[in-house]
Amino acid sequence: MLFSLAKNDFKAKYAGSALGAVWAFISPIITILIYWFVFQIAFQNGPVNDMPYVIWLVSGVVPWFFISEAWGGATGVFIDYSYLVKKVVFKIEMLPVVRVTSAFFVHLFFVALTFIVSSLYGYFPTFLHLQIIYYMICAFVLSLALGKITATLTVFARDINNVVGVLVQFGFWITPIFWDINAIPEFLHIIFKLNPIYYITEGYRDTFVYGIGFWEKSWLTLYFWIVVAALIVLGNVIFKRLRPHLADLI
């Protein structure tokens, strides 16, 4: 049922447009091409760690596309599926999972695209690349934890949806996606590393660019999962306390 709902959610998002679900892939591809042109062609950014800049760029922006899309989509899911929220027999806690899973379909395509781009430049997959599965799980769980919190709160305060949009824009620039964290003073690194999304975007680059295993960053890994666990607990507490009032306010 979860897969079926996620598939229908994915199709419904682009229903009525001529190209349909193709827009889910066209828009991010065009965005990547624009970033590539601006940062590599116009600004003349060279290879990073002897890796072509386009691979460094794509490996960092792909996880961000997923997290921003999944979190933003999950935030309004209870409003969008109000007819299910009002059904007592339906487990509405599944709805954020549906929206994140729907975004995950597109993410799988762009992860595959990252492998293709790397291979075209002569950097073929190795055993270490299997850890991308781990980082994809990290991105999924973090998006779901954030989405469940904001989805519940949005029913009571519709402004939360706009707040999430602002946070996504802000997070885009404070996360080292288009800039290298080594370009700023070292004493500031710890501040930017407190952002859990940094762990994921850097993890994708560790896989495709730097060749570093997640087990080599044990303290950062521990910190990430502590933050995620805290968000999950917070989301569950908020949901359980506000669940009886959701149907009345939609």
N, C-alpha and C positions, 0 to 999 in steps of 0.2 A: 504494500500500500504506500509506503514511504517513497519508493522509487517511482511509482505511478503518479503520485501527487507532485513530486519534483519535476517529472517529465512534463506534466500538464502545466505546471507553473512556468516552466521554461518556454513552452510554446505560447502560452497566454500572454506573456510579456510583449511579444512581437506580433500578436494577432492583428490582422488588418493591414499590415504594411506589405508592400509588394514583395520585398525580399524575405520577409518573415524573420526566422531565427538567424538568418545569415548576418543580420546586423550585429548580433552578439559577438561576432568574430571580426567583422569589417571595421567597426569603430576602434577597438583596441589596436588593431594592426595599423590603421592610419595614424593613431596617436604615437605608436612606437616609431613609425617612419618619420614623423615630424620631429620627435625627440632626437632620433638618430641624425637627421639632417642638421638640426640646430647645434647639437653638442659635438658632433664629430666633423661635419663638413664646415659649418660656419665658425665654430669655436676652435676647430682643429685639435680636438682631444685625441691623444694618441693611445696606444695599447696600454692596458693595465695589467701588471704582473706578466708581461709578454703575451697577454691575451688580447685579441682584437677588441676594440672598444664596444662594438655592437653586441658581442657576447656578454661583456660586463654589464652593459645597459639592459639588455633583455632579461638576464638572470636576476636583476634587481627589481625591475618594474613589473614583471609577471606576477610574483606573489602579492605585490601591492594592489594590482588590479583585482585580484581575487578577494583579498581581505576587505577592500573598500566596497566592492560590489556586494559581497555576502553580508557584511555588517549593515550597510545601508539598506539592503533589501529586507533583511530580517527585522529591522527596526519597525517597519510598517506592516509586518505580516499579520498581526492580529486585526488591524483595521481592514486590510485587504480581504481577509478571510472571515469577516464578521459573521457570515451565515454559518460557519462551522463553530465559531466561538460560542454561539448561542445554543448549540446542540450539546446537551449535557452528556450524551453518550460518547462524544468525540474527545480524544485526549489532545487538547489544544497545545500542550507542551511540545507536540511533534511539529507544529507549524514552523518555528524557527529552524528546525532541522531540515524541513522541506525547502525553505528558501536558501539556506546555505548549500544544500546539496544541488539545487538548481544552478547556482553560481559555479559549483565545482565542476559541472559538465564542461563549461567553457574553459575553466582552468586546466583541465586535463589536455585540452587541445593546445593551449599555449605552452605547457610544459613540454609536450611533444615537439612543438615548434622550436623551443629552445634547444632541444637535442638535435633537430635538423640543422639549425643555423650553426651550431658547434661543429657538426659533422662536415658541413660544407666548407668550413675553414680548416678542416683537417684534425679537429679535436674530437676523437671518437669516444663513445661511452666506455667507462672502465667499471670495475667492481665498486669503486667508491661512489659512483653515480646512483647506486641503489639507495643511498641514504636520502635521496630526494623524496622517497616515500615517507620517511620519518618527518621531514620538514613539511610535506603536504598535510600530514596528520596534525602537525603543530598549527598550521594555518587554519585548518578546518575547525579544530577545537577552540582556538582563540576567537575566531569569528563567531562561533556558536555561543560561546560564553558571553561575549559582548552583546551579541544580538538578542539574547534572551532577556538581558537586563533592560536594554533600551526598548525592546518590543513591549514589555510589560508596562514600563513607565510611560510610553507614548500614548497608551489608552487613557491615562489620567492627565497627561499634559502633552498636547499635540506638538508643542514647540520642541519637544525632544528630537523630533525628526529633523528639524532645522539645525539643532545643536550638533547632532551627529554629522550633518553635512559640513558644518564649520570645522569640527574636529578632524574630519577626513582631509579637508584642505590643509589644515594646519599640520597634521601628521605627515602629509605628503612631503613637506619641505623640511621638517625636523628629522625625518628618517633619511639616512644616507642612501638615497636611491640614485640621484644624479651627481652626487659628490662623495668623495672618499673621506671617511672619518679621520684618516691620517692627515688630512689637510688642515685640521683645526688643532689648537694646542692640546697636548696630551691630558692636561688636568681637566679638560671638558669632556673627555671620552666617557667617563663614568656616568655623566648626566644623560648623554644620548643613549647609552646602553641600557638605561633604566626603562626605555621604551621597549615593550615586549615584541613589537613588530620588527625592531632592529634585529633581534635574534633570528627571525624568520628570513628576512631579506638577505642578511649576511650569510645565513645558512645556505640559501640557494647559490650565493656566490662562492661560498666555500666548496660547494659541490661542483660547479661548472668552471670556476676560475682559479681558486686558490688551492684546491685539492686538500682540504682540511676536513677531517672527520668530526662529527658533533661530539664524540667522546673526548676530543682534545680540548673542548671548552666546557669542562665539567661544572665549574662554578656558574657560568652563564646559563648552562642548561638547567641546573638546579633552580636558579633564580626564576627562569622563565616558567617552569612548571609550578613553582610556589605561587607566582602571580596568577597563572591560569586557574589553579585550584581555588584560590581566594575568589576569583571572579565567578567561578562555577557555584561555589557556596553562596555567594552574595546573590547571584541570579536565582538560585533555588529558593532562598529565603524570601526575596521580594515577590517571586511568582506565587509561592504558597500563601503568603499573606494577602495578596491582592487578587488572587484567582477568583474568589467568590463574587467580586464586584465587576469583573471584566465585562460580562454579558450585559450588565445594566448600563454601562457607560458607552458602549459602542452604538 
